[in-house]
Amino acid sequence: MPLLYLAVSLLVVAVAAWLINAFIPMPGNIKSIVNLVLLLIVVGAFLWLINTYVPMANSIKAILNIVVVVATIVYVLKVVGLWEHVVGLWDSITQNWTFRRRV
């Protein structure tokens, strides 16, 4: 029964994404945020499906979860437009740390 719920929810997400991107007029930034929310629903369903039905060691499952969550966070930051700021902050932190270490 949970797999049926998953299939129905993914079908609803696909129809919503199709309607939003093809027929419903909205500004570009609102459309990208709605698509982002729909993507997060799909990623969550994917992780639930893997964690529930794929038999693997807990350590491998934890690594897979971490990789998927980090990739999703990077994608969200890129969509929102904050990724360049995070990279710039990281560069400034590492340059200052390298400079202090040499002195």
Secondary structure, 3 states (H helix, E strand, C coil): CHHHHHHHHHHHHHHHHHHHHHCCCCCHHHHHHHHHHHHHHHHHHHHHHHHHHCCCCHHHHHHHHHHHHHHHHHHHHHHHCCHHHHHHHHHHHHHHHHHHHHC
